[in-house]
Amino acid sequence: MKDKLLLIQKHLKQGTLRKMWAQSKWILQYGRRYWKSMVLYTLLGIAGSGVSLISSLISKDLVDIITGHQTGKLLATFAAMIGFSLANILVSQASGYASTFINLKVDSEIKNDIFAKMLVTDWESLTAYHTGDLVTRWSSDASNISNGILNWLPNLIIYTFRFVSALAVVLYYDPTFALFALLGIPFSALLSRPLLRRMRNNNQKSAAMNAKMYGFNQEAFSNIQTIKAFDLIRFYTDRLKSLQTEYIRMRLDFQKMSILTSVLMSIIGFIVSYSCYGWGIYRVWSNAISYGTMTMFLSLSGTLTSSVNSLASLIPTAISLTISAGRLMDIVEMPQEDYSQDSAVEKFGKQHRQEGIGLIMKDLDYTYRTGTKVFSGASLEAYPHEIVALVGPSGEGKTTMLRLILSLLKPQKGSFHICAGRNEKEQLAMSPSTRKLFSYVPQGNTMFSGTIAENLRNVKPDATDEEIVEALKLACAWEFVEKLPDGIESEVKERGGGFSEGQAQRLSIARALLRKSPILLLDEATSALDVVTERKVLKNIMQDTYPRTCIVTTHRPTVLNICSRVYAIRDKRCEVLDEEAITRMMEDF
């Protein structure tokens, strides 16, 4: 008793019980949504337990009739036995089907909800997690929650009903038999303690290890070309073996305790069962009960023992559920992006689509949460029919500036707005909602598996084939797409496979142009193109009659003389370069 109190005190000091309570309340918010499903599942479970109990009583009567030679009731009792056995099968199958149907529905809805919340989570906070860890939390932990919502509370009610009803029947016929049937309960509770102490810690380690292995596999398969090119096959196979060894060691350590506990529980189960047999035989010999009653007691003693074990198993299940809830809460309770300006942005965009939309950023300060300061008093402006370039050494903040423009990051100081044309007086503060007005081509290959047309229609589902071809022409991609056997219906493999880096970049630019957003952001999006094609793409964008504002980041100054304005990121500021400085950069390149 003293050890138990010390354990509880330890958990209280560590905040473990408080955390579990908070995690349980978080799970309950989903449970409230599906209370009808939980009630249906519970009623089916109770019905199955009731039918099983009645079958035990009929079995008792059947044995008594046979041993007592009461042939007059044999046929009717036998028919009832068959009827309830069939009913038990039907209820069991109906319960299984309903459970599967409800579980799939609830699992899908919860995953959809968690997925949506992850997507609107603050981007910088989310980058602290490996994508493999995020996928594991979304898939495994969300499924664990959905299973728990449907099963845990209903099973608690079902197992309790099964235990209480069986115990009531045993007490009614012979209270002394209940003592033997319940003999194993205190031993089961005692033996489960060491297992439960390690359960929470093990589940946490297991979840973290699963995420680690998933992340490793995901990165390895995504970078097979690099692994081959650097001849890292042996290194990665050894790394996987090391992770697998670590995982196996962790699982076996827990399994040893599980085996020991299982063996001891089985021994106790044998002792209880044979004690019940012995006491039942004694009661029959002393004419205290009939043979039928004894068989019923033996059947119900198994029901009582299994019910207790089932109730005990709900404790580690609850621990597992709270751990999954905690892992998901880590993500979904991060700061959420604010989309409250969606309506205002849509209205602003429609009002000023003809004249175009510009942007103005003044005196921005931004420091990453790691403490790295990127901007201090930086200012930038860009307007319709302009191509504005951002230049500077790698790591100076060009991509960070685009992320600030997209409101993926929030400046600690300064103002940043979109404006109607060049009219600075008619403006709207930038926010996650203003992304509706942007098209973005990031660094690297951003094509998805599917056809070229499907890739482009991701940003504009109702785009016609003619619109797709027009966007491809503007991006200088039609020249190779029209030569493909299937044209715009040609397949694009994962990560743009089947196309060169330059071709994939032009397809990505075409996709951004198809959306016809007022502001286009190109982050090193022409880095894989030759200079001639790069200049041609940018000139096409300039000559397009659509009032588009374009901002590009580049390491190569060869296209700067066709830009309306060039900003160099220096000393954490954005400095406008004059023609002489631009010419000097081009000559030095």
C-alpha positions as a printed Julia matrix, in Angstrom:
589×3 Matrix{Float64}:
   0.0     0.0     0.0
   2.86    2.34    0.91
   4.59    1.65   -2.43
   1.38    2.38   -4.3
   0.97    5.72   -2.52
   4.6     6.62   -3.27
   4.06    5.76   -6.93
   0.97    7.96   -7.15
   2.85   10.76   -5.35
   5.69   10.44   -7.88
   3.28   10.67  -10.79
   1.6    13.7    -9.26
   4.97   15.45   -8.85
   5.85   14.72  -12.45
   2.44   15.9   -13.61
   1.78   12.51  -15.26
  -1.75   12.1   -13.91
  -2.57   15.72  -14.7
  -1.35   15.21  -18.25
  -3.36   12.01  -18.62
  -6.48   13.82  -17.42
  -5.94   16.64  -19.94
  -5.33   14.09  -22.69
  -8.48   12.18  -21.69
 -10.55   15.37  -21.94
  -9.08   15.99  -25.39
 -10.18   12.5   -26.49
 -13.62   13.12  -24.99
 -14.22   16.04  -27.35
 -14.22   13.52  -30.2
 -16.2    10.98  -28.16
 -19.09   13.46  -27.88
 -19.37   13.61  -31.66
 -19.89    9.87  -31.97
 -22.05    9.11  -28.94
 -24.76    7.49  -31.1
 -22.24    5.06  -32.57
 -20.91    4.32  -29.09
 -24.45    3.65  -27.79
 -25.17    1.29  -30.72
 -21.93   -0.6   -30.16
 -22.65   -0.84  -26.42
 -26.2    -2.12  -26.93
 -25.0    -4.78  -29.36
 -22.32   -5.86  -26.87
 -24.8    -6.03  -23.99
 -27.24   -7.97  -26.18
 -24.49  -10.47  -27.02
 -23.62  -10.85  -23.32
 -27.3   -11.32  -22.47
 -27.79  -13.99  -25.1
 -24.64  -15.79  -23.92
 -25.86  -15.7   -20.3
 -29.27  -17.08  -21.23
 -27.55  -19.83  -23.24
 -25.65  -20.82  -20.06
 -28.93  -21.04  -18.12
 -30.56  -23.13  -20.87
 -27.47  -25.36  -20.92
 -27.93  -25.91  -17.18
 -31.56  -26.93  -17.69
 -30.58  -29.22  -20.56
 -28.01  -31.07  -18.43
 -30.5   -31.36  -15.54
 -33.15  -32.73  -17.86
 -30.77  -35.33  -19.27
 -29.42  -36.42  -15.9
 -32.9   -36.36  -14.38
 -34.51  -38.2   -17.34
 -37.14  -35.45  -17.74
 -37.75  -36.33  -21.37
 -40.9   -34.27  -21.61
 -38.96  -30.98  -21.62
 -35.92  -32.21  -23.54
 -37.08  -31.29  -27.04
 -38.24  -27.78  -26.11
 -35.1   -27.03  -24.12
 -32.87  -28.41  -26.86
 -34.7   -26.25  -29.44
 -34.25  -23.19  -27.2
 -30.56  -24.03  -26.85
 -30.15  -24.13  -30.64
 -32.19  -20.94  -31.06
 -30.12  -18.93  -28.59
 -26.89  -20.34  -30.01
 -27.93  -19.1   -33.45
 -28.99  -15.78  -31.93
 -25.59  -15.49  -30.29
 -23.9   -16.04  -33.66
 -26.13  -13.47  -35.39
 -25.65  -10.84  -32.68
 -21.9   -11.46  -32.7
 -21.69  -11.06  -36.48
 -23.94   -7.99  -36.46
 -21.83   -6.47  -33.72
 -18.65   -7.2   -35.68
 -20.04   -5.67  -38.89
 -21.38   -2.59  -37.1
 -18.08   -2.2   -35.25
 -16.08   -2.37  -38.5
 -18.39    0.06  -40.31
 -18.47    2.59  -37.47
 -14.75    2.24  -36.82
 -13.85    2.93  -40.47
 -16.18    5.94  -40.56
 -14.91    7.4   -37.29
 -11.28    6.71  -38.23
 -11.69    8.52  -41.57
 -13.42   11.51  -40.01
 -10.89   11.91  -37.19
  -7.95   11.6   -39.59
  -9.55   14.17  -41.86
 -10.03   16.52  -38.91
  -6.45   16.04  -37.65
  -5.09   16.46  -41.19
  -6.98   19.74  -41.63
  -5.69   21.03  -38.29
  -2.12   20.09  -39.17
  -2.35   22.02  -42.43
  -3.39   25.24  -40.67
  -0.8    24.9   -37.92
   1.83   27.62  -37.76
   4.42   26.67  -40.4
   7.54   27.51  -38.4
   6.29   25.48  -35.43
   5.52   22.53  -37.68
   9.03   22.46  -39.18
  10.37   21.39  -35.77
   9.02   17.88  -36.54
  10.3    15.39  -39.08
   7.74   14.6   -41.79
   8.02   10.9   -40.89
   7.04   11.73  -37.32
   4.09   13.82  -38.53
   2.84   11.0   -40.78
   3.17    8.47  -37.94
   1.23   10.7   -35.56
  -1.45   11.33  -38.15
  -1.85    7.68  -39.18
  -1.04    5.45  -36.19
  -1.95    7.78  -33.33
  -5.14    9.02  -34.99
  -6.21    5.4   -35.65
  -5.49    4.54  -32.03
  -7.72    7.42  -30.93
 -10.57    6.39  -33.26
 -10.4     2.78  -32.04
 -10.34    3.94  -28.44
 -13.31    6.27  -28.83
 -15.45    3.51  -30.24
 -14.25    0.7   -28.01
 -12.94    1.87  -24.65
 -16.01    3.29  -22.88
 -18.48    0.85  -24.53
 -16.21   -2.08  -23.6
 -15.99   -0.8   -20.04
 -19.81   -0.92  -19.87
 -20.05   -4.27  -21.7
 -17.4    -6.01  -19.58
 -18.9    -4.59  -16.38
 -22.39   -5.77  -17.39
 -21.0    -9.2   -18.27
 -19.22   -9.45  -14.92
 -22.14   -8.18  -12.81
 -24.76  -10.33  -14.58
 -22.66  -13.5   -14.33
 -21.86  -12.77  -10.68
 -25.56  -12.17   -9.92
 -26.52  -15.57  -11.36
 -23.73  -17.33   -9.43
 -24.73  -15.63   -6.16
 -28.36  -16.53   -6.75
 -27.66  -20.25   -7.11
 -24.69  -20.69   -4.75
 -22.89  -17.72   -3.09
 -19.99  -19.93   -1.98
 -19.08  -20.66   -5.59
 -18.55  -16.92   -6.2
 -15.62  -16.95   -3.76
 -13.73  -19.47   -5.89
 -14.66  -17.72   -9.12
 -13.31  -14.4    -7.8
 -10.22  -15.92   -6.24
  -7.89  -14.72   -8.98
  -8.94  -11.05   -8.95
  -6.56   -9.76   -6.24
  -3.68  -11.76   -7.73
  -4.44  -10.41  -11.22
  -4.47   -6.85   -9.92
  -1.21   -7.42   -8.03
   0.61   -8.96  -11.0
  -0.55   -6.31  -13.42
   1.16   -3.52  -11.47
   4.76   -4.07  -12.68
   3.53   -4.33  -16.27
   1.49   -1.14  -16.03
   4.41    0.78  -14.55
   6.41    0.17  -17.7
   3.54    0.36  -20.17
   3.43    4.14  -20.56
   7.17    4.5   -20.93
   7.33    1.64  -23.42
   4.48    3.03  -25.54
   6.19    6.4   -25.72
   9.48    4.81  -26.77
   7.69    2.59  -29.28
   5.86    5.52  -30.89
   9.06    7.56  -31.1
  10.96    4.59  -32.57
   8.24    3.92  -35.17
   8.38    7.56  -36.24
  12.17    7.4   -36.44
  12.13    4.29  -38.62
   9.36    5.65  -40.85
  11.28    8.88  -41.34
  14.48    7.0   -42.19
  12.71    4.81  -44.77
  10.89    7.78  -46.28
  14.09    9.78  -46.75
  16.0     6.78  -48.05
  13.41    5.91  -50.71
  13.06    9.57  -51.71
  16.82    9.91  -52.21
  17.75    6.6   -53.85
  19.52    8.46  -56.66
  21.76   10.32  -54.18
  22.45    7.13  -52.19
  23.54    5.35  -55.36
  25.57    8.3   -56.62
  27.61    8.5   -53.41
  27.82    4.71  -53.13
  26.09    4.84  -49.74
  24.17    1.59  -50.09
  26.22   -0.23  -47.46
  26.03    2.77  -45.12
  22.23    2.96  -45.33
  21.66   -0.8   -45.0
  23.89   -0.81  -41.9
  21.99    2.19  -40.56
  18.69    0.37  -41.03
  20.05   -2.73  -39.29
  21.13   -0.54  -36.38
  17.65    0.99  -36.09
  16.03   -2.43  -36.35
  18.34   -3.82  -33.65
  17.43   -0.92  -31.38
  13.73   -1.5   -32.02
  13.97   -5.27  -31.45
  15.9    -4.77  -28.2
  13.24   -2.36  -26.97
  10.35   -4.69  -27.9
  11.99   -7.8   -26.43
  12.69   -6.02  -23.16
   9.0    -5.31  -22.79
   8.04   -8.75  -24.09
  10.03  -10.47  -21.31
   7.91   -8.74  -18.7
   4.74   -9.54  -20.66
   5.66  -13.24  -20.87
   6.42  -13.48  -17.17
   3.17  -11.77  -16.28
   1.22  -13.92  -18.76
   2.68  -17.15  -17.35
   1.84  -16.15  -13.78
  -1.67  -15.08  -14.8
  -2.18  -18.4   -16.6
  -1.05  -20.34  -13.52
  -3.51  -18.37  -11.39
  -6.19  -19.07  -13.99
  -5.5   -22.81  -13.76
  -5.65  -22.68   -9.97
  -8.98  -20.83  -10.08
 -10.43  -23.16  -12.73
  -9.45  -26.39  -10.94
 -10.59  -24.96   -7.61
 -13.97  -24.33   -9.2
 -13.99  -27.88  -10.6
 -13.15  -29.35   -7.21
 -15.7   -27.26   -5.34
 -18.34  -28.0    -7.96
 -17.74  -31.76   -7.7
 -17.92  -31.56   -3.92
 -21.21  -29.61   -4.04
 -22.69  -32.14   -6.45
 -21.63  -35.1    -4.3
 -23.13  -33.42   -1.25
 -26.37  -32.92   -3.23
 -26.2   -29.15   -2.69
 -26.41  -28.45   -6.43
 -27.32  -30.36   -9.59
 -24.99  -31.4   -12.43
 -26.54  -28.69  -14.59
 -25.84  -26.04  -11.98
 -22.24  -27.19  -11.73
 -21.71  -26.94  -15.52
 -23.31  -23.5   -15.47
 -20.97  -22.42  -12.63
 -17.93  -23.64  -14.52
 -19.04  -21.74  -17.6
 -19.77  -18.57  -15.63
 -16.51  -18.77  -13.7
 -14.75  -18.51  -17.04
 -16.96  -15.54  -17.9
 -16.12  -13.85  -14.59
 -12.37  -14.42  -15.03
 -12.35  -13.25  -18.65
 -14.43  -10.18  -17.73
 -11.96   -9.22  -15.0
  -9.02   -9.72  -17.35
 -10.79   -7.69  -20.03
 -11.45   -4.87  -17.57
  -7.81   -4.97  -16.48
  -6.69   -4.78  -20.12
  -8.54   -1.48  -20.46
  -5.93    0.14  -18.19
  -2.96   -0.25  -20.59
  -5.33    0.61  -23.43
  -6.19    3.86  -21.65
  -2.47    4.57  -21.19
  -1.85    3.94  -24.89
  -4.76    6.23  -25.79
  -3.51    9.1   -23.65
  -0.03    8.77  -25.15
  -1.48    8.97  -28.67
  -3.62   11.91  -27.62
  -0.58   13.67  -26.17
   1.41   13.17  -29.39
  -1.43   14.61  -31.47
  -2.02   17.45  -29.01
   1.64   18.43  -29.43
   0.8    19.21  -33.05
  -2.81   20.41  -33.17
  -2.47   22.66  -30.14
   0.38   24.62  -31.68
  -0.47   28.18  -32.76
  -2.98   28.11  -35.62
  -2.92   30.37  -38.64
  -5.6    33.05  -38.8
  -7.85   32.84  -41.86
 -10.46   35.28  -40.56
  -9.72   37.71  -43.41
 -10.72   35.28  -46.19
 -13.87   37.2   -47.16
 -12.13   40.6   -47.09
  -9.28   39.28  -49.25
 -11.65   37.74  -51.81
 -13.55   41.01  -52.02
 -10.31   43.01  -52.36
  -9.06   40.69  -55.09
 -12.27   40.97  -57.16
 -12.4    44.78  -56.82
  -8.83   45.31  -58.03
  -8.21   42.42  -60.4
  -8.28   44.68  -63.46
  -5.67   47.13  -62.18
  -3.6    44.48  -60.42
  -2.34   44.2   -56.86
   1.02   45.28  -55.48
   2.7    44.84  -52.13
   4.54   47.12  -49.73
   6.78   46.0   -46.87
   8.36   48.58  -44.59
  10.94   48.35  -41.8
  10.57   44.61  -41.23
  12.45   42.89  -38.44
  12.57   39.11  -38.39
  14.47   36.68  -36.16
  14.05   32.9   -36.31
  13.09   31.13  -33.1
  16.59   29.7   -33.05
  17.84   33.26  -32.44
  19.19   33.87  -35.96
  18.37   37.44  -37.01
  17.67   37.73  -40.74
  16.18   41.2   -41.27
  16.41   44.52  -39.46
  14.5    47.44  -40.94
  14.1    45.79  -44.36
  11.73   47.39  -46.9
  10.49   46.23  -50.3
   7.79   47.18  -52.8
   6.5    45.63  -56.02
   3.65   46.63  -58.33
   1.65   45.24  -61.29
   3.52   44.73  -64.6
   6.84   44.72  -62.71
   9.46   42.05  -62.25
  11.28   42.76  -59.0
  14.43   40.79  -58.28
  15.98   39.82  -54.96
  19.69   39.03  -55.15
  22.31   38.16  -52.62
  24.55   35.33  -51.43
  23.0    32.05  -50.38
  21.7    32.14  -46.82
  21.23   35.92  -46.67
  17.43   35.77  -46.53
  15.94   35.68  -50.05
  13.76   32.64  -49.37
  12.93   33.96  -45.9
  11.62   37.18  -47.51
   9.28   35.15  -49.74
   8.06   33.22  -46.71
   7.33   36.52  -44.99
   5.44   37.69  -48.06
   3.39   34.46  -47.97
   2.78   34.93  -44.21
   4.39   31.58  -43.5
   6.54   33.58  -41.1
   5.49   36.59  -39.01
   7.8    39.6   -38.67
   8.43   40.81  -35.14
   8.28   44.42  -36.31
   7.25   46.5   -39.31
   4.26   46.7   -41.67
   3.45   44.66  -44.73
   0.4    45.18  -46.94
  -1.04   44.46  -50.35
  -2.33   47.49  -52.25
  -4.63   48.29  -55.17
  -2.33   48.81  -58.13
   0.13   51.49  -57.03
  -2.33   53.13  -54.68
  -0.73   52.82  -51.25
  -3.75   54.39  -49.57
  -6.02   51.48  -50.54
  -4.37   48.55  -48.85
  -4.97   45.38  -46.83
  -2.67   43.82  -44.23
  -0.97   40.59  -45.29
  -2.08   37.43  -43.51
  -2.51   33.72  -44.3
  -5.73   34.74  -46.09
  -3.82   36.83  -48.65
  -2.2    33.67  -50.04
  -5.3    33.46  -52.23
  -3.73   36.25  -54.29
  -0.33   34.54  -54.76
   1.18   31.9   -57.0
   4.45   30.43  -55.75
   7.16   28.37  -57.41
   9.61   27.24  -54.69
  13.11   25.9   -55.09
  13.47   22.27  -56.15
  11.15   19.9   -57.96
   7.54   20.37  -56.86
   5.71   18.26  -59.44
   3.37   15.52  -58.26
   2.76   12.08  -59.72
  -0.02   12.1   -62.31
  -0.41   13.65  -65.75
   0.83   17.1   -66.76
  -2.78   18.25  -67.02
  -3.62   16.91  -63.56
  -0.6    18.7   -62.09
  -1.65   22.01  -63.58
  -5.32   21.57  -62.7
  -4.35   21.14  -59.04
  -4.33   24.95  -58.83
  -7.29   25.5   -61.18
  -9.59   22.46  -61.4
 -11.85   23.99  -64.08
  -9.0    24.96  -66.45
  -9.62   24.07  -70.11
  -7.04   22.34  -72.28
  -6.58   25.63  -74.16
  -5.77   27.47  -70.92
  -3.26   24.79  -69.98
  -1.54   25.04  -73.37
  -1.42   28.85  -73.06
   0.26   28.6   -69.63
   2.73   26.05  -70.99
   3.62   28.4   -73.84
   4.23   31.31  -71.46
   6.56   29.09  -69.42
   8.38   27.87  -72.58
   7.23   24.33  -71.73
   4.94   23.73  -74.71
   7.93   23.26  -76.99
   8.71   19.89  -75.39
   5.21   18.94  -74.16
   3.69   19.06  -77.68
   6.32   16.54  -78.85
   5.29   13.98  -76.22
   3.08   11.13  -77.54
   0.29   11.95  -75.08
   0.81   15.72  -74.91
  -0.62   17.25  -71.74
  -1.88   13.8   -70.72
   1.69   12.5   -70.44
   2.55   10.94  -67.09
   4.75   12.69  -64.56
   6.44   10.32  -62.12
   7.08   10.96  -58.43
   9.18   14.1   -57.82
   8.96   15.02  -61.52
  10.48   11.76  -62.73
  10.68   11.39  -66.5
  11.57   15.04  -67.05
  14.79   16.97  -66.74
  15.2    19.48  -63.9
  14.77   22.36  -66.35
  11.62   20.84  -67.86
  10.15   20.21  -64.4
  10.85   23.85  -63.46
   9.06   25.12  -66.56
   6.06   22.89  -65.78
   6.0    24.29  -62.24
   6.07   27.86  -63.61
   3.25   27.0   -66.03
   1.18   25.71  -63.14
   1.72   28.98  -61.24
   0.83   31.06  -64.32
  -2.33   29.04  -64.97
  -3.72   30.11  -61.61
  -3.59   33.74  -62.8
  -2.89   35.1   -59.34
  -2.21   38.85  -59.08
   1.22   38.21  -57.52
   3.76   35.62  -58.7
   6.72   34.54  -56.55
   9.61   32.66  -58.17
  12.19   31.35  -55.71
  15.21   30.32  -57.81
  12.56   28.87  -60.1
  14.66   29.38  -63.24
  17.96   28.13  -61.81
  17.95   24.97  -63.96
  17.21   26.87  -67.19
  19.8    28.18  -69.61
  20.15   31.97  -69.72
  18.27   32.33  -73.03
  15.26   30.33  -71.81
  15.32   32.09  -68.46
  15.16   35.53  -70.09
  12.45   34.35  -72.5
  10.24   33.06  -69.65
  10.56   36.33  -67.73
   9.88   38.39  -70.88
   6.75   36.32  -71.58
   5.55   37.1   -68.08
   6.23   40.81  -68.63
   4.52   40.91  -72.04
   1.45   39.04  -70.8
  -1.49   41.45  -70.66
  -2.52   40.13  -67.24
  -1.63   42.77  -64.56
   0.74   40.51  -62.65
   3.26   41.53  -60.0
   6.31   39.26  -60.17
   9.06   38.83  -57.57
  12.01   36.57  -58.33
  15.0    35.48  -56.28
  18.12   34.54  -58.19
  21.82   33.85  -57.81
  22.4    34.7   -61.47
  22.44   38.39  -62.39
  22.12   37.71  -66.14
  18.42   38.67  -66.2
  18.61   41.69  -63.92
  18.61   44.22  -66.77
  15.05   43.22  -67.7
  13.8    43.66  -64.13
  11.97   46.8   -63.05
  13.85   46.94  -59.77
  16.6    44.93  -58.1
  17.02   44.56  -54.35
  20.25   43.29  -52.85
  19.97   41.81  -49.37
  22.86   43.3   -47.42
  23.39   43.82  -43.73
  19.88   42.47  -43.03
  18.26   45.13  -45.24
  16.93   45.3   -48.8
  18.96   47.83  -50.79
  17.77   49.03  -54.22
  20.59   48.74  -56.78
  21.16   51.39  -59.43
  21.97   50.58  -63.07
  25.7    50.91  -62.49
  25.65   48.36  -59.66
  23.52   45.99  -61.75
  25.91   46.28  -64.69
  28.87   45.61  -62.42
  27.19   42.49  -61.0
  26.51   41.19  -64.51
  30.1    41.81  -65.59
  31.5    40.09  -62.49
  29.28   37.01  -62.94
